[in-house]
Amino acid sequence: MKRTARAFWLRSPGHGGISDVTLPEPGDDDVVVRTLFSGVSRGTESLVFRGGVPESQYGAMRAPFQDGEFPGPVKYGYLNVGLVEEGPTHLAGRTVFCLYPHQTRYVVPAGAVTPVPDGVPAARAVLAGTVETAVNALWDAAPLVGDRIAVVGAGMIGCSVAALLARYPGVRVQLVDADPARASVAAALGVDFALPGDALDGCDLAVHASATEAGLVRSLELLAPEGTVLELSWYGDRKVSLPLGEAFHSGRLVVRGSQVGRVSQARRSRRTFADRLALSLDLLADPVFDALVSGECAFDELPSVLRAVAGGELPGLCHRVRYEGA
């Protein structure tokens, strides 16, 4: 008997829907997972939904279990938490995280799933991929005790970075965003908040995650001499201009890119992708991360929800998708 499931597909830029899919027969080393929750990676999935992935980046932007090709039809996503219905004894019945798109059931190799720790609710575990990006960013940035740090852009990534930085001793962390409503999120994470014009300067490090030119420019302005901007934003096919005259050279400033597709060079010889993801799931035992989930919908509502997210009509941070039986 054929196994079937339902999956969200972007059929063409701006137009998505749910379709039936046939699952492959699982092998001895595979798992069959029933999805409980998935998460919308707001920035990246909005860009994909709008068809904004540049052709030169089609390969680099592929999700691990993506079907189809950009700009569409494509099945895209990578924040999935489910229950192992069939598989090796050590995984059967376990709640797991997988870098899988929005789909009700799926079959993947057992090595592609990571067990969710007992102290982490399945609903919160959808943030694992986002926290993993933040972990990699901080391995890249290597902040020091007592640093003055601005996190510019209070989206999913920026808030995850701020939440982790709040644990560093003696560090001044300020979350900077143009939306004053993000002040309540900053308070929940245990960090200060400022609008861009009110942000404290003299920073040793600015982590930029707003995906706007204005945010990146402001990040440079907030640095002390010889400070660094760690750039986490993904601009897709948009051009960005920077004031590399002014104080950039005299201040010996640095703009450094960070991206989760590789383990940070600072840890690459000692940590694997699996190590990094397992650490991220462990960190999610802290309920402070619940502040990053700002909305939830049923799976059947996902086509209209993604359209609203991509169009800016549904603001917020992580939008969680709940599946039948969760």
Secondary structure, DSSP 8 states (H G I E B T S, - for coil): --EEEEEEEEEETTEEEEEEEEE----TTEEEEEEEEEEE-HHHHHHHHHT---GGGTTTT--TT-EE-TTSSEE----EEEEEEES-TTTTT-EEEE---SBSEEEEEGGGEEE--TTS-HHHHTTHHHHHHHHHHHHHH---TT-EEEEE--SHHHHHHHHHHTTSTT-EEEEE-S-GGGHHHHHHHT-EEE-GGG----EEEEEE-S-SHHHHHHHHHTEEEEEEEEE----TT-------STHHHHTT-EEEE--TTS--TTTTTT--HHHHHHHHHHHTTSGGGGGGEEEEEEGGGHHHHHHHHHTTSS-SSEEEEE-TT-
